[in-house]
């Protein structure tokens, strides 16, 4: 699954936390995309349960690398 940190109804980190509470989705690979950069965002995303993240804007090849990375980590 690919999600954005900045969303309308709830932020992406809250979405990840809620998905991780569902037993059937505990191991779902989740790649977050964000305009926010830095170690703090990476730390918060990991704590929420994200498998990986990439910063926007990004080139398509980096999206593919991120997807492959989260799929191979599970």
NUKOL-327369 format. One record per residue: residue number from 1; residue in one letter; chain; x, y, z of N, C-alpha, C in turn. Coordinates in steps of 0.2 Angstrom, whole numbers, plus 5000, padded with zeros to 4 digits. Atoms other than C-alpha are relative to their C-alpha. Example, Ala and Ser with C-alpha at 12.3 -4.5 7.8 and 13.67 -1.06 7.14 Angstrom:
! NUKOL-327369
> nr; rest; kette; nx; ny; nz; cax; cay; caz; cx; cy; cz
> 1; A; A; 5004; 4994; 5000; 5062; 4978; 5039; 5004; 5006; 5000
> 2; S; A; 4996; 4994; 4999; 5068; 4995; 5036; 4996; 5005; 5003
***
This chain:
! NUKOL-327369
> nr; rest; kette; nx; ny; nz; cax; cay; caz; cx; cy; cz
> 1; X; A; 5004; 4994; 5000; 5000; 5000; 5000; 5004; 5006; 5000
> 2; X; A; 4996; 4993; 5000; 5006; 5018; 4996; 4995; 5005; 5003
> 3; X; A; 5004; 4995; 4997; 4999; 5032; 5007; 5004; 5006; 5000
> 4; X; A; 4997; 4994; 4999; 5003; 5050; 5009; 4999; 5003; 5007
> 5; X; A; 5000; 4998; 4993; 5007; 5058; 5026; 4994; 5006; 5000
> 6; X; A; 5005; 4995; 4999; 4996; 5073; 5022; 4994; 4999; 4996
> 7; X; A; 5006; 5002; 5003; 4978; 5068; 5019; 4994; 5005; 5003
> 8; X; A; 5005; 4995; 4998; 4961; 5077; 5021; 4997; 4998; 5007
> 9; X; A; 5004; 5002; 4994; 4951; 5066; 5034; 5005; 4999; 5006
> 10; X; A; 4995; 5001; 4995; 4966; 5060; 5044; 5007; 5000; 4997
> 11; X; A; 4993; 5000; 5003; 4985; 5061; 5042; 5002; 4993; 4999
> 12; X; A; 4998; 5007; 5002; 4994; 5046; 5035; 5003; 4996; 5005
> 13; X; A; 4997; 5004; 4994; 5003; 5042; 5051; 4994; 4997; 5004
> 14; X; A; 5006; 5003; 4996; 4986; 5040; 5060; 4997; 4994; 4996
> 15; X; A; 5003; 5006; 5004; 4980; 5029; 5045; 5004; 4994; 5001
> 16; X; A; 4996; 5006; 4999; 4995; 5018; 5047; 4999; 4997; 5007
> 17; X; A; 5002; 5003; 4994; 4992; 5016; 5065; 4994; 4996; 5001
> 18; X; A; 5007; 5004; 5000; 4974; 5011; 5063; 5000; 4994; 4995
> 19; X; A; 4999; 5006; 5004; 4979; 4999; 5049; 5003; 4994; 5004
> 20; X; A; 4996; 5004; 4996; 4991; 4991; 5060; 4996; 4996; 5006
> 21; X; A; 5005; 5003; 4995; 4977; 4988; 5073; 4996; 4994; 4998
> 22; X; A; 5004; 5006; 5003; 4969; 4976; 5061; 5004; 4994; 4999
> 23; X; A; 4996; 5006; 5000; 4976; 4959; 5063; 5002; 4998; 4993
> 24; X; A; 4999; 5003; 5006; 4974; 4954; 5045; 5005; 5005; 4996
> 25; X; A; 4996; 4995; 5003; 4984; 4970; 5040; 5007; 5001; 5003
> 26; X; A; 4994; 4999; 4996; 4998; 4968; 5053; 5007; 5000; 4995
> 27; X; A; 4994; 5001; 5004; 5011; 4963; 5039; 4999; 5003; 4993
> 28; X; A; 5001; 4996; 5006; 5004; 4974; 5025; 5006; 5005; 4999
> 29; X; A; 4995; 4995; 5001; 5019; 4983; 5017; 4997; 5007; 4999
> 30; X; A; 5003; 4993; 5001; 5015; 5002; 5018; 5006; 5005; 4999
> 31; X; A; 4995; 4995; 5002; 5026; 5015; 5009; 4996; 5006; 5000
> 32; X; A; 5002; 4993; 4999; 5023; 5033; 5014; 5003; 5004; 4996
> 33; X; A; 4997; 4994; 5004; 5026; 5048; 5003; 4998; 5006; 5004
> 34; X; A; 5001; 4994; 4996; 5028; 5065; 5010; 5005; 5005; 4997
> 35; X; A; 4996; 4995; 5002; 5034; 5082; 5006; 5005; 5002; 5006
> 36; X; A; 4996; 4998; 4994; 5042; 5083; 5024; 5006; 4995; 5000
> 37; X; A; 4994; 5004; 5000; 5060; 5077; 5025; 5003; 5001; 5006
> 38; X; A; 4996; 5000; 4994; 5072; 5073; 5039; 4999; 4994; 5004
> 39; X; A; 4999; 5006; 4995; 5076; 5060; 5052; 4993; 5000; 5004
> 40; X; A; 5006; 5000; 4995; 5061; 5066; 5063; 4994; 4996; 4996
> 41; X; A; 5006; 5003; 5004; 5048; 5061; 5049; 5001; 4993; 4999
> 42; X; A; 4999; 5007; 5001; 5056; 5045; 5046; 4999; 4996; 5006
> 43; X; A; 5001; 5003; 4994; 5056; 5041; 5064; 4993; 4999; 5002
> 44; X; A; 5007; 5000; 4999; 5038; 5045; 5066; 4996; 4995; 4996
> 45; X; A; 5003; 5005; 5004; 5033; 5035; 5051; 5002; 4993; 5002
> 46; X; A; 4998; 5007; 4998; 5043; 5020; 5057; 4996; 4998; 5006
> 47; X; A; 5003; 5001; 4994; 5035; 5022; 5074; 4992; 4998; 4999
> 48; X; A; 5007; 5002; 5001; 5017; 5022; 5067; 4999; 4994; 4996
> 49; X; A; 5001; 5007; 5003; 5021; 5006; 5058; 5001; 5000; 4992
> 50; X; A; 4998; 4999; 5007; 5026; 5012; 5040; 5006; 4995; 4999
> 51; X; A; 4995; 5005; 5002; 5037; 4999; 5031; 5006; 5005; 4997
> 52; X; A; 4995; 4996; 5004; 5046; 5013; 5021; 4997; 5007; 4999
> 53; X; A; 5002; 4993; 5002; 5045; 5031; 5015; 5004; 5003; 4995
> 54; X; A; 4996; 4996; 5005; 5050; 5042; 5001; 4998; 5007; 5000
> 55; X; A; 5001; 4993; 5000; 5051; 5061; 5000; 4997; 5002; 4993
> 56; X; A; 5002; 4997; 5007; 5041; 5071; 4986; 5004; 5006; 4999
> 57; X; A; 5002; 5004; 5006; 5044; 5076; 4973; 5006; 4995; 4999
> 58; X; A; 4996; 5005; 5001; 5052; 5060; 4967; 5000; 4998; 4993
> 59; X; A; 5000; 5003; 5007; 5057; 5052; 4951; 4997; 4993; 5000
> 60; X; A; 5003; 5007; 5000; 5047; 5036; 4946; 5005; 4995; 5002
> 61; X; A; 4995; 5005; 4999; 5063; 5026; 4947; 5001; 4999; 5008
> 62; X; A; 4999; 5001; 4993; 5064; 5030; 4966; 4993; 4997; 5003
> 63; X; A; 5006; 5004; 4998; 5046; 5025; 4968; 5000; 4993; 5000
> 64; X; A; 4999; 5007; 5001; 5049; 5008; 4961; 5005; 4997; 5005
> 65; X; A; 4995; 5003; 4995; 5065; 5006; 4972; 4996; 5000; 5007
> 66; X; A; 5003; 5000; 4994; 5054; 5011; 4987; 4995; 4994; 5001
> 67; X; A; 5004; 5006; 5000; 5041; 4998; 4982; 5003; 4994; 5001
> 68; X; A; 4996; 5006; 4999; 5053; 4985; 4980; 5003; 4999; 5006
> 69; X; A; 4997; 5000; 4993; 5062; 4989; 4996; 4995; 4997; 5005
> 70; X; A; 5005; 5002; 4995; 5046; 4987; 5006; 4997; 4993; 4999
> 71; X; A; 5002; 5006; 5002; 5040; 4972; 4997; 5005; 4994; 5002
> 72; X; A; 4994; 5005; 4998; 5057; 4963; 5000; 5001; 5000; 5008
> 73; X; A; 4999; 5000; 4992; 5057; 4968; 5019; 4995; 4996; 5004
> 74; X; A; 5006; 5004; 4996; 5041; 4958; 5023; 5001; 4992; 4998
***
